[in-house]
Amino acid sequence: MVSPLAGGALAFHIVKLTGLAVNTVAFPVLSPARRAGTAGVSLLVPARDEAARLPETLPGLLAQPVEEILVLDDGSRDNTSDVVTTTASGDPRLRLVAGRPAPAGWVGKNWACQQLADAARGDRLVFCDADVHLAPGAVAAVVGEMHRQRTSVLSVFPRQRTESLGERLTVPLIDEVLLSFLPYPLLRLPVSAAACANGQLMAFDRAGYDRIGGHASVAGELVEDLALARRVRRLGLRLGLALGGDVVQARLYRGYGEAVAGFAKSLRGAHFGSRALLVANLAGHAVAYTLPWLRWSSGPAWRAAALAGLVERALVNAKTGRRQYAEVALVPIVAPAVVPAVLAAMRRRVRWKGRDYP
């Protein structure tokens, strides 16, 4: 007889594998072969303390044939502005914008993005984080995908580069949640809950951006990308999603400590601000991914659940193009590895890039 816990774990995996099967076929992946004009495109980069990353990513930004590239220095405590100024001297399209202090109630990045939108001249706004690596033709691929999906808002999930054990334990969860729980065809149905986005790269046509109220509409939201996606769906606008493939990649965090801090900032918002839901989700993942290995000898249901977790990670890595299939061996310890981020997310305030937020 299958125990309720084993049965629940199996049911959870069946749901995830079903979503993965659909998205393996249906979820779009950017391709440099999909070309489109980039006239009137403003490439907008909010930057706070990014002096170490910008020398790696600025060449990719400059390789895009866009009308202008604006980098906003959001009160950096390092030489971010010097890095941009030095690079800007060779390309008239690149302009450094000095950020103003955020008004009360604004999250720093949201205020930075709103200032960039106000300063931009283009009729298409592509917001790109400073850690994103763009291959030649990346922005053209984004614009082409917007035309193909007939959407005024497109969010791209970059292929995540993970170089440390801590990153491999945590960062792939972003793609796994997306590809398992949001079957791409739902975006074409009037299901307002089918909303997801990644703020590392979001593109808007100007009319769509103005209609949702820009970043001012989510001024105080720490998880601004998800809040924007939900707002887009509520207003009846079409939300487009795509994986970055070979043309949009990023190293989101550098090491386990930075990953824990980053996830702590976002986890509560992703769970609608509910501590109970956050804890329940962590417990559910421990039952689905860690407990089956501890109960391997307790029956075939537990063994099936254990192996299903490995298959899911392999499918996600194949779809995103990350490969790195050996990291499926880490799946049983992912839930324990996320515990510090969950505990930090339970606090009343979080700290990110030198700023405190409720």
FIBANU-895265 format. One record per residue (C-alpha): residue number from 1; residue in three letters; y negated, z negated, x. Coordinates in Angstrom, 2 decimals. Last residue first. Example, Ala and Ser with C-alpha at 12.3 -4.5 7.8 and 13.67 -1.06 7.14 Angstrom:
<nr=2&rest=SER&py=1.06&pz=-7.14&px=13.67>
<nr=1&rest=ALA&py=4.50&pz=-7.80&px=12.30>
# end
This chain:
<nr=358&rest=PRO&py=-45.79&pz=-4.41&px=10.43>
<nr=357&rest=TYR&py=-46.99&pz=-2.56&px=13.53>
<nr=356&rest=ASP&py=-47.83&pz=-3.65&px=17.07>
<nr=355&rest=ARG&py=-49.03&pz=-1.13&px=19.66>
<nr=354&rest=GLY&py=-48.09&pz=-0.77&px=23.33>
<nr=353&rest=LYS&py=-46.02&pz=2.35&px=22.89>
<nr=352&rest=TRP&py=-44.06&pz=0.83&px=20.01>
<nr=351&rest=ARG&py=-43.90&pz=-2.83&px=18.97>
<nr=350&rest=VAL&py=-42.29&pz=-3.96&px=15.74>
<nr=349&rest=ARG&py=-43.40&pz=-6.60&px=13.25>
<nr=348&rest=ARG&py=-41.70&pz=-8.68&px=10.56>
<nr=347&rest=ARG&py=-38.41&pz=-8.63&px=12.39>
<nr=346&rest=MET&py=-35.30&pz=-7.08&px=10.89>
<nr=345&rest=ALA&py=-35.78&pz=-3.90&px=12.92>
<nr=344&rest=ALA&py=-35.19&pz=-5.88&px=16.13>
<nr=343&rest=LEU&py=-31.86&pz=-7.11&px=14.79>
<nr=342&rest=VAL&py=-30.91&pz=-3.56&px=13.78>
<nr=341&rest=ALA&py=-31.84&pz=-2.20&px=17.22>
<nr=340&rest=PRO&py=-29.79&pz=-4.92&px=18.93>
<nr=339&rest=VAL&py=-26.79&pz=-4.14&px=16.64>
<nr=338&rest=VAL&py=-26.75&pz=-0.40&px=17.45>
<nr=337&rest=ALA&py=-24.26&pz=-0.78&px=20.31>
<nr=336&rest=PRO&py=-21.87&pz=-2.69&px=18.05>
<nr=335&rest=ALA&py=-21.84&pz=0.29&px=15.64>
<nr=334&rest=VAL&py=-21.41&pz=2.87&px=18.42>
<nr=333&rest=ILE&py=-18.38&pz=1.14&px=19.94>
<nr=332&rest=PRO&py=-15.59&pz=3.09&px=18.20>
<nr=331&rest=VAL&py=-17.46&pz=6.43&px=18.65>
<nr=330&rest=LEU&py=-17.69&pz=6.25&px=22.45>
<nr=329&rest=ALA&py=-14.51&pz=8.29&px=23.03>
<nr=328&rest=VAL&py=-16.19&pz=11.13&px=21.13>
<nr=327&rest=GLU&py=-18.40&pz=11.31&px=24.24>
<nr=326&rest=ALA&py=-15.87&pz=13.58&px=25.93>
<nr=325&rest=TYR&py=-17.00&pz=16.39&px=23.64>
<nr=324&rest=GLN&py=-20.26&pz=16.92&px=25.50>
<nr=323&rest=ARG&py=-20.92&pz=19.88&px=23.15>
<nr=322&rest=ARG&py=-24.67&pz=19.67&px=22.51>
<nr=321&rest=GLY&py=-24.59&pz=22.94&px=20.56>
<nr=320&rest=THR&py=-25.80&pz=21.28&px=17.36>
<nr=319&rest=LYS&py=-22.79&pz=22.52&px=15.39>
<nr=318&rest=ALA&py=-20.24&pz=21.71&px=18.10>
<nr=317&rest=ASN&py=-21.65&pz=18.24&px=18.73>
<nr=316&rest=VAL&py=-21.57&pz=17.46&px=15.01>
<nr=315&rest=LEU&py=-17.98&pz=18.71&px=14.71>
<nr=314&rest=ALA&py=-16.84&pz=16.61&px=17.69>
<nr=313&rest=ARG&py=-18.56&pz=13.51&px=16.29>
<nr=312&rest=GLU&py=-16.84&pz=13.99&px=12.93>
<nr=311&rest=VAL&py=-13.42&pz=14.56&px=14.49>
<nr=310&rest=LEU&py=-13.68&pz=11.27&px=16.39>
<nr=309&rest=GLY&py=-14.52&pz=9.35&px=13.24>
<nr=308&rest=ALA&py=-11.63&pz=11.01&px=11.40>
<nr=307&rest=LEU&py=-9.23&pz=9.74&px=14.08>
<nr=306&rest=ALA&py=-9.98&pz=6.10&px=13.29>
<nr=305&rest=ALA&py=-9.86&pz=6.66&px=9.54>
<nr=304&rest=ALA&py=-6.45&pz=8.36&px=9.82>
<nr=303&rest=ARG&py=-5.16&pz=5.49&px=11.96>
<nr=302&rest=TRP&py=-6.35&pz=2.94&px=9.42>
<nr=301&rest=ALA&py=-4.69&pz=4.81&px=6.58>
<nr=300&rest=PRO&py=-1.48&pz=5.23&px=8.62>
<nr=299&rest=GLY&py=-0.81&pz=1.50&px=8.82>
<nr=298&rest=SER&py=-1.70&pz=-1.82&px=10.43>
<nr=297&rest=SER&py=-1.05&pz=-0.75&px=14.04>
<nr=296&rest=TRP&py=-4.50&pz=0.82&px=14.44>
<nr=295&rest=ARG&py=-6.25&pz=-2.22&px=12.96>
<nr=294&rest=LEU&py=-8.65&pz=-2.77&px=15.89>
<nr=293&rest=TRP&py=-9.16&pz=0.99&px=16.08>
<nr=292&rest=PRO&py=-9.82&pz=1.17&px=12.35>
<nr=291&rest=LEU&py=-12.35&pz=-1.72&px=12.65>
<nr=290&rest=THR&py=-14.79&pz=0.16&px=14.88>
<nr=289&rest=TYR&py=-15.60&pz=3.38&px=12.99>
<nr=288&rest=ALA&py=-15.44&pz=2.88&px=9.21>
<nr=287&rest=VAL&py=-15.64&pz=-0.92&px=9.05>
<nr=286&rest=ALA&py=-18.39&pz=-1.07&px=11.68>
<nr=285&rest=HIS&py=-20.21&pz=1.74&px=9.88>
<nr=284&rest=GLY&py=-20.10&pz=-0.19&px=6.63>
<nr=283&rest=ALA&py=-21.41&pz=-3.33&px=8.29>
<nr=282&rest=LEU&py=-24.35&pz=-1.39&px=9.75>
<nr=281&rest=ASN&py=-25.12&pz=0.15&px=6.37>
<nr=280&rest=ALA&py=-24.92&pz=-3.22&px=4.64>
<nr=279&rest=VAL&py=-27.30&pz=-4.72&px=7.20>
<nr=278&rest=LEU&py=-29.85&pz=-1.94&px=6.62>
<nr=277&rest=LEU&py=-29.48&pz=-2.12&px=2.85>
<nr=276&rest=ALA&py=-30.08&pz=-5.86&px=2.89>
<nr=275&rest=ARG&py=-33.10&pz=-5.53&px=5.19>
<nr=274&rest=SER&py=-34.70&pz=-3.08&px=2.77>
<nr=273&rest=GLY&py=-37.76&pz=-1.12&px=3.88>
<nr=272&rest=PHE&py=-36.53&pz=2.08&px=2.21>
<nr=271&rest=HIS&py=-33.57&pz=2.27&px=4.64>
<nr=270&rest=ALA&py=-35.15&pz=4.95&px=6.83>
<nr=269&rest=GLY&py=-38.27&pz=2.79&px=6.97>
<nr=268&rest=ARG&py=-36.26&pz=-0.16&px=8.25>
<nr=267&rest=LEU&py=-34.52&pz=1.94&px=10.91>
<nr=266&rest=SER&py=-37.56&pz=3.65&px=12.42>
<nr=265&rest=LYS&py=-39.24&pz=1.24&px=14.82>
<nr=264&rest=ALA&py=-35.96&pz=-0.46&px=15.73>
<nr=263&rest=PHE&py=-34.53&pz=2.98&px=16.52>
<nr=262&rest=GLY&py=-37.25&pz=3.60&px=19.08>
<nr=261&rest=ALA&py=-36.97&pz=0.16&px=20.66>
<nr=260&rest=VAL&py=-33.18&pz=0.46&px=20.94>
<nr=259&rest=ALA&py=-33.50&pz=3.96&px=22.41>
<nr=258&rest=GLU&py=-36.05&pz=2.76&px=24.97>
<nr=257&rest=GLY&py=-33.68&pz=0.03&px=26.10>
<nr=256&rest=TYR&py=-30.68&pz=2.37&px=26.19>
<nr=255&rest=GLY&py=-32.18&pz=4.91&px=28.54>
<nr=254&rest=ARG&py=-34.86&pz=7.58&px=28.37>
<nr=253&rest=TYR&py=-35.44&pz=8.40&px=24.72>
<nr=252&rest=LEU&py=-35.98&pz=11.61&px=22.76>
<nr=251&rest=ARG&py=-34.88&pz=14.09&px=25.40>
<nr=250&rest=ALA&py=-35.75&pz=17.27&px=23.59>
<nr=249&rest=GLN&py=-34.56&pz=20.78&px=22.80>
<nr=248&rest=VAL&py=-35.98&pz=23.69&px=20.82>
<nr=247&rest=VAL&py=-34.84&pz=27.22&px=21.78>
<nr=246&rest=ASP&py=-31.11&pz=26.82&px=22.44>
<nr=245&rest=GLY&py=-30.31&pz=25.39&px=19.01>
<nr=244&rest=GLY&py=-33.24&pz=23.66&px=17.33>
<nr=243&rest=LEU&py=-31.48&pz=22.87&px=14.08>
<nr=242&rest=ALA&py=-33.24&pz=23.95&px=10.91>
<nr=241&rest=LEU&py=-34.83&pz=22.48&px=7.81>
<nr=240&rest=GLY&py=-37.10&pz=23.92&px=5.13>
<nr=239&rest=LEU&py=-38.85&pz=21.94&px=2.41>
<nr=238&rest=ARG&py=-40.04&pz=23.86&px=-0.64>
<nr=237&rest=LEU&py=-42.93&pz=22.24&px=-2.47>
<nr=236&rest=GLY&py=-42.30&pz=20.44&px=-5.75>
<nr=235&rest=LEU&py=-44.79&pz=17.64&px=-5.12>
<nr=234&rest=ARG&py=-42.00&pz=15.08&px=-4.95>
<nr=233&rest=ARG&py=-40.12&pz=17.21&px=-2.41>
<nr=232&rest=VAL&py=-43.10&pz=17.46&px=-0.06>
<nr=231&rest=ARG&py=-43.75&pz=13.74&px=-0.45>
<nr=230&rest=ARG&py=-40.16&pz=12.90&px=0.49>
<nr=229&rest=ALA&py=-40.42&pz=15.10&px=3.58>
<nr=228&rest=LEU&py=-43.75&pz=13.53&px=4.58>
<nr=227&rest=ALA&py=-42.28&pz=10.02&px=4.28>
<nr=226&rest=LEU&py=-39.25&pz=11.08&px=6.36>
<nr=225&rest=ASP&py=-41.53&pz=12.42&px=9.09>
<nr=224&rest=GLU&py=-43.90&pz=9.45&px=8.92>
<nr=223&rest=VAL&py=-41.32&pz=6.82&px=9.75>
<nr=222&rest=LEU&py=-43.97&pz=4.26&px=10.72>
<nr=221&rest=GLU&py=-45.87&pz=4.96&px=7.50>
<nr=220&rest=GLY&py=-49.46&pz=3.69&px=7.33>
<nr=219&rest=ALA&py=-51.25&pz=7.03&px=7.12>
<nr=218&rest=VAL&py=-48.65&pz=8.83&px=5.03>
<nr=217&rest=SER&py=-51.06&pz=10.82&px=2.84>
<nr=216&rest=ALA&py=-53.54&pz=10.96&px=5.72>
<nr=215&rest=HIS&py=-50.93&pz=12.97&px=7.61>
<nr=214&rest=GLY&py=-51.90&pz=15.95&px=5.51>
<nr=213&rest=GLY&py=-52.75&pz=15.51&px=1.85>
<nr=212&rest=ILE&py=-49.62&pz=17.18&px=0.50>
<nr=211&rest=ARG&py=-51.72&pz=20.12&px=-0.67>
<nr=210&rest=ASP&py=-53.63&pz=20.38&px=2.60>
<nr=209&rest=TYR&py=-50.45&pz=20.77&px=4.63>
<nr=208&rest=GLY&py=-49.08&pz=23.33&px=2.20>
<nr=207&rest=ALA&py=-52.26&pz=25.40&px=2.33>
<nr=206&rest=ARG&py=-52.41&pz=25.23&px=6.11>
<nr=205&rest=ASP&py=-48.87&pz=26.48&px=6.60>
<nr=204&rest=PHE&py=-46.85&pz=23.67&px=7.98>
<nr=203&rest=ALA&py=-44.52&pz=23.20&px=10.97>
<nr=202&rest=MET&py=-42.79&pz=20.00&px=12.03>
<nr=201&rest=LEU&py=-41.32&pz=19.35&px=15.47>
<nr=200&rest=GLN&py=-40.50&pz=15.91&px=16.87>
<nr=199&rest=GLY&py=-41.26&pz=14.51&px=13.42>
<nr=198&rest=ASN&py=-37.74&pz=15.13&px=12.20>
<nr=197&rest=ALA&py=-37.30&pz=15.64&px=8.49>
<nr=196&rest=CYS&py=-35.19&pz=14.63&px=5.51>
<nr=195&rest=ALA&py=-35.41&pz=14.96&px=1.76>
<nr=194&rest=ALA&py=-32.66&pz=15.53&px=-0.77>
<nr=193&rest=ALA&py=-33.81&pz=12.59&px=-2.91>
<nr=192&rest=SER&py=-35.98&pz=14.95&px=-4.97>
<nr=191&rest=VAL&py=-32.98&pz=16.90&px=-6.21>
<nr=190&rest=PRO&py=-34.37&pz=20.06&px=-7.84>
<nr=189&rest=LEU&py=-31.85&pz=22.28&px=-6.00>
<nr=188&rest=ARG&py=-32.54&pz=24.56&px=-3.02>
<nr=187&rest=LEU&py=-32.53&pz=21.68&px=-0.56>
<nr=186&rest=LEU&py=-29.13&pz=20.65&px=-1.90>
<nr=185&rest=PRO&py=-27.64&pz=23.79&px=-0.27>
<nr=184&rest=TYR&py=-28.07&pz=22.10&px=3.18>
<nr=183&rest=PRO&py=-25.57&pz=19.33&px=2.53>
<nr=182&rest=LEU&py=-27.50&pz=16.19&px=3.46>
<nr=181&rest=PHE&py=-25.12&pz=13.33&px=4.25>
<nr=180&rest=SER&py=-23.00&pz=14.57&px=7.13>
<nr=179&rest=LEU&py=-25.32&pz=16.96&px=8.94>
<nr=178&rest=LEU&py=-28.38&pz=14.71&px=8.83>
<nr=177&rest=VAL&py=-26.58&pz=11.42&px=9.52>
<nr=176&rest=GLU&py=-24.68&pz=12.94&px=12.45>
<nr=175&rest=ASP&py=-27.77&pz=14.61&px=13.89>
<nr=174&rest=ILE&py=-29.69&pz=11.33&px=14.12>
<nr=173&rest=LEU&py=-26.58&pz=9.38&px=15.15>
<nr=172&rest=PRO&py=-26.44&pz=11.51&px=18.30>
<nr=171&rest=VAL&py=-29.24&pz=9.30&px=19.77>
<nr=170&rest=THR&py=-27.32&pz=6.01&px=19.85>
<nr=169&rest=LEU&py=-24.24&pz=5.86&px=22.07>
<nr=168&rest=ARG&py=-25.12&pz=8.95&px=24.11>
<nr=167&rest=GLU&py=-28.55&pz=7.48&px=24.84>
<nr=166&rest=GLY&py=-27.05&pz=4.22&px=26.07>
<nr=165&rest=LEU&py=-24.58&pz=6.06&px=28.30>
<nr=164&rest=SER&py=-27.37&pz=7.99&px=29.98>
<nr=163&rest=GLU&py=-28.40&pz=11.66&px=30.04>
<nr=162&rest=THR&py=-28.76&pz=12.63&px=26.41>
<nr=161&rest=ARG&py=-30.54&pz=15.87&px=25.55>
<nr=160&rest=GLN&py=-31.01&pz=16.22&px=21.81>
<nr=159&rest=ARG&py=-30.98&pz=19.70&px=20.33>
<nr=158&rest=PRO&py=-34.20&pz=19.60&px=18.39>
<nr=157&rest=PHE&py=-34.18&pz=18.93&px=14.63>
<nr=156&rest=VAL&py=-36.76&pz=21.35&px=13.22>
<nr=155&rest=SER&py=-38.81&pz=20.58&px=10.13>
<nr=154&rest=LEU&py=-40.27&pz=23.41&px=8.08>
<nr=153&rest=VAL&py=-43.02&pz=23.21&px=5.46>
<nr=152&rest=SER&py=-44.49&pz=26.20&px=3.59>
<nr=151&rest=THR&py=-41.06&pz=27.56&px=2.79>
<nr=150&rest=ARG&py=-39.67&pz=31.01&px=2.13>
<nr=149&rest=GLN&py=-36.45&pz=30.19&px=4.04>
<nr=148&rest=ARG&py=-36.67&pz=33.46&px=5.97>
<nr=147&rest=HIS&py=-40.45&pz=33.24&px=6.34>
<nr=146&rest=MET&py=-40.28&pz=29.68&px=7.65>
<nr=145&rest=GLU&py=-37.41&pz=30.72&px=9.92>
<nr=144&rest=GLY&py=-39.55&pz=33.48&px=11.40>
<nr=143&rest=VAL&py=-42.37&pz=31.05&px=12.07>
<nr=142&rest=VAL&py=-39.97&pz=28.69&px=13.85>
<nr=141&rest=ALA&py=-38.39&pz=31.54&px=15.83>
<nr=140&rest=ALA&py=-41.86&pz=32.74&px=16.88>
<nr=139&rest=VAL&py=-42.58&pz=29.16&px=17.98>
<nr=138&rest=ALA&py=-39.43&pz=29.15&px=20.12>
<nr=137&rest=GLY&py=-39.89&pz=32.61&px=21.64>
<nr=136&rest=PRO&py=-39.76&pz=31.37&px=25.22>
<nr=135&rest=ALA&py=-37.91&pz=28.02&px=25.24>
<nr=134&rest=LEU&py=-39.67&pz=24.91&px=23.96>
<nr=133&rest=HIS&py=-38.87&pz=21.51&px=25.47>
<nr=132&rest=VAL&py=-39.95&pz=18.61&px=23.24>
<nr=131&rest=ASP&py=-41.01&pz=15.30&px=24.83>
<nr=130&rest=ALA&py=-44.72&pz=15.79&px=24.05>
<nr=129&rest=ASP&py=-44.03&pz=15.95&px=20.34>
<nr=128&rest=CYS&py=-44.72&pz=19.21&px=18.50>
<nr=127&rest=PHE&py=-46.83&pz=19.72&px=15.40>
<nr=126&rest=VAL&py=-46.95&pz=23.39&px=14.40>
<nr=125&rest=LEU&py=-49.91&pz=24.17&px=12.14>
<nr=124&rest=ARG&py=-50.27&pz=27.58&px=10.52>
<nr=123&rest=ASP&py=-53.71&pz=28.76&px=9.37>
<nr=122&rest=GLY&py=-55.08&pz=28.16&px=12.84>
<nr=121&rest=ARG&py=-58.42&pz=26.64&px=13.83>
<nr=120&rest=ALA&py=-57.20&pz=23.16&px=14.72>
<nr=119&rest=ALA&py=-59.60&pz=20.21&px=15.08>
<nr=118&rest=ASP&py=-58.84&pz=18.66&px=11.68>
<nr=117&rest=ALA&py=-55.10&pz=19.18&px=12.20>
<nr=116&rest=LEU&py=-55.30&pz=17.50&px=15.61>
<nr=115&rest=GLN&py=-57.20&pz=14.56&px=14.15>
<nr=114&rest=GLN&py=-54.54&pz=14.18&px=11.46>
<nr=113&rest=CYS&py=-51.80&pz=14.28&px=14.10>
<nr=112&rest=ALA&py=-53.45&pz=11.52&px=16.15>
<nr=111&rest=TRP&py=-53.94&pz=9.37&px=13.06>
<nr=110&rest=ASN&py=-50.27&pz=9.76&px=12.17>
<nr=109&rest=LYS&py=-49.25&pz=8.94&px=15.73>
<nr=108&rest=GLY&py=-51.28&pz=5.74&px=15.81>
<nr=107&rest=VAL&py=-50.19&pz=4.30&px=12.46>
<nr=106&rest=TRP&py=-53.20&pz=3.95&px=10.20>
<nr=105&rest=GLY&py=-54.09&pz=0.91&px=8.10>
<nr=104&rest=ALA&py=-57.35&pz=0.15&px=9.87>
<nr=103&rest=PRO&py=-58.87&pz=3.20&px=11.50>
<nr=102&rest=ALA&py=-57.23&pz=4.56&px=14.65>
<nr=101&rest=PRO&py=-59.39&pz=4.71&px=17.77>
<nr=100&rest=ARG&py=-60.58&pz=8.26&px=18.52>
<nr=99&rest=GLY&py=-58.47&pz=10.80&px=20.38>
<nr=98&rest=ALA&py=-59.95&pz=12.96&px=23.11>
<nr=97&rest=VAL&py=-58.78&pz=16.52&px=22.54>
<nr=96&rest=LEU&py=-57.55&pz=18.50&px=25.53>
<nr=95&rest=ARG&py=-57.53&pz=22.27&px=25.07>
<nr=94&rest=LEU&py=-54.98&pz=24.85&px=26.09>
<nr=93&rest=ARG&py=-55.85&pz=28.39&px=24.96>
<nr=92&rest=PRO&py=-58.09&pz=28.98&px=27.99>
<nr=91&rest=ASP&py=-55.09&pz=28.80&px=30.34>
<nr=90&rest=GLY&py=-55.37&pz=27.98&px=34.06>
<nr=89&rest=SER&py=-57.76&pz=25.02&px=33.87>
<nr=88&rest=ALA&py=-55.65&pz=23.58&px=31.07>
<nr=87&rest=THR&py=-52.95&pz=22.46&px=33.51>
<nr=86&rest=THR&py=-55.26&pz=20.16&px=35.44>
<nr=85&rest=THR&py=-56.85&pz=18.93&px=32.23>
<nr=84&rest=VAL&py=-53.46&pz=18.16&px=30.66>
<nr=83&rest=VAL&py=-52.22&pz=16.13&px=33.64>
<nr=82&rest=ASP&py=-55.57&pz=14.35&px=33.91>
<nr=81&rest=SER&py=-55.48&pz=13.42&px=30.22>
<nr=80&rest=THR&py=-52.02&pz=11.87&px=30.54>
<nr=79&rest=ASN&py=-53.14&pz=9.76&px=33.50>
<nr=78&rest=ASP&py=-51.75&pz=6.46&px=32.19>
<nr=77&rest=ARG&py=-52.97&pz=4.02&px=29.54>
<nr=76&rest=SER&py=-53.17&pz=6.73&px=26.89>
<nr=75&rest=GLY&py=-55.60&pz=6.30&px=24.00>
<nr=74&rest=ASP&py=-54.08&pz=9.09&px=21.95>
<nr=73&rest=ASP&py=-54.80&pz=12.02&px=24.25>
<nr=72&rest=LEU&py=-54.63&pz=14.95&px=21.86>
<nr=71&rest=VAL&py=-53.10&pz=18.17&px=23.17>
<nr=70&rest=LEU&py=-54.27&pz=21.35&px=21.44>
<nr=69&rest=ILE&py=-52.60&pz=24.69&px=22.09>
<nr=68&rest=GLU&py=-54.35&pz=27.74&px=20.63>
<nr=67&rest=GLU&py=-53.67&pz=31.21&px=19.23>
<nr=66&rest=VAL&py=-49.96&pz=31.16&px=19.97>
<nr=65&rest=PRO&py=-47.96&pz=33.31&px=22.41>
<nr=64&rest=GLN&py=-45.63&pz=30.44&px=23.43>
<nr=63&rest=ALA&py=-45.05&pz=30.17&px=27.19>
<nr=62&rest=LEU&py=-47.81&pz=27.56&px=27.46>
<nr=61&rest=LEU&py=-45.78&pz=25.10&px=25.41>
<nr=60&rest=GLY&py=-42.72&pz=25.65&px=27.60>
<nr=59&rest=PRO&py=-44.79&pz=25.09&px=30.75>
<nr=58&rest=LEU&py=-46.18&pz=21.89&px=29.18>
<nr=57&rest=THR&py=-42.73&pz=20.29&px=28.76>
<nr=56&rest=GLU&py=-41.75&pz=19.09&px=32.24>
<nr=55&rest=PRO&py=-45.27&pz=18.26&px=33.50>
<nr=54&rest=LEU&py=-45.85&pz=16.61&px=30.10>
<nr=53&rest=ARG&py=-43.06&pz=14.05&px=30.39>
<nr=52&rest=ALA&py=-44.31&pz=11.67&px=33.08>
<nr=51&rest=ALA&py=-47.95&pz=11.75&px=31.96>
<nr=50&rest=GLU&py=-46.90&pz=11.03&px=28.37>
<nr=49&rest=ASP&py=-48.67&pz=7.72&px=27.79>
<nr=48&rest=ARG&py=-49.79&pz=8.75&px=24.31>
<nr=47&rest=ALA&py=-49.67&pz=12.43&px=23.42>
<nr=46&rest=PRO&py=-50.04&pz=14.18&px=20.05>
<nr=45&rest=VAL&py=-49.27&pz=17.90&px=20.53>
<nr=44&rest=LEU&py=-50.53&pz=20.63&px=18.20>
<nr=43&rest=LEU&py=-49.58&pz=24.31&px=18.48>
<nr=42&rest=SER&py=-52.03&pz=26.23&px=16.30>
<nr=41&rest=VAL&py=-50.66&pz=29.48&px=14.93>
<nr=40&rest=GLY&py=-53.08&pz=32.17&px=13.69>
<nr=39&rest=ALA&py=-51.15&pz=34.98&px=15.33>
<nr=38&rest=THR&py=-47.57&pz=33.95&px=16.02>
<nr=37&rest=GLY&py=-45.87&pz=37.08&px=14.70>
<nr=36&rest=ALA&py=-42.19&pz=36.82&px=13.98>
<nr=35&rest=ARG&py=-38.98&pz=37.08&px=15.90>
<nr=34&rest=ARG&py=-35.51&pz=35.91&px=14.95>
<nr=33&rest=ALA&py=-33.58&pz=36.77&px=18.13>
<nr=32&rest=PRO&py=-34.75&pz=33.50&px=19.72>
<nr=31&rest=SER&py=-32.36&pz=31.74&px=17.33>
<nr=30&rest=LEU&py=-32.98&pz=28.63&px=15.31>
<nr=29&rest=VAL&py=-29.91&pz=27.16&px=13.66>
<nr=28&rest=PRO&py=-29.59&pz=27.14&px=9.89>
<nr=27&rest=PHE&py=-27.17&pz=24.76&px=8.09>
<nr=26&rest=ALA&py=-24.71&pz=26.68&px=5.92>
<nr=25&rest=VAL&py=-21.40&pz=27.02&px=7.76>
<nr=24&rest=THR&py=-21.13&pz=23.80&px=9.73>
<nr=23&rest=ASN&py=-23.29&pz=22.29&px=7.01>
<nr=22&rest=VAL&py=-20.63&pz=22.60&px=4.32>
<nr=21&rest=ALA&py=-17.82&pz=21.27&px=6.52>
<nr=20&rest=LEU&py=-20.05&pz=18.46&px=7.74>
<nr=19&rest=GLY&py=-20.83&pz=17.35&px=4.20>
<nr=18&rest=THR&py=-17.14&pz=17.32&px=3.32>
<nr=17&rest=LEU&py=-16.30&pz=15.47&px=6.54>
<nr=16&rest=LYS&py=-18.86&pz=12.82&px=5.69>
<nr=15&rest=VAL&py=-17.58&pz=12.26&px=2.15>
<nr=14&rest=ILE&py=-13.96&pz=12.17&px=3.36>
<nr=13&rest=HIS&py=-14.96&pz=9.71&px=6.07>
<nr=12&rest=PHE&py=-16.42&pz=7.28&px=3.54>
<nr=11&rest=ALA&py=-13.32&pz=7.60&px=1.35>
<nr=10&rest=LEU&py=-11.13&pz=6.78&px=4.34>
<nr=9&rest=ALA&py=-13.18&pz=3.69&px=5.17>
<nr=8&rest=GLY&py=-13.02&pz=2.54&px=1.57>
<nr=7&rest=GLY&py=-9.26&pz=3.00&px=1.46>
<nr=6&rest=ALA&py=-8.86&pz=1.04&px=4.69>
<nr=5&rest=LEU&py=-10.99&pz=-1.77&px=3.31>
<nr=4&rest=PRO&py=-9.23&pz=-1.75&px=-0.06>
<nr=3&rest=SER&py=-5.82&pz=-1.99&px=1.65>
<nr=2&rest=VAL&py=-3.45&pz=0.95&px=1.32>
<nr=1&rest=MET&py=0.00&pz=0.00&px=0.00>
# end
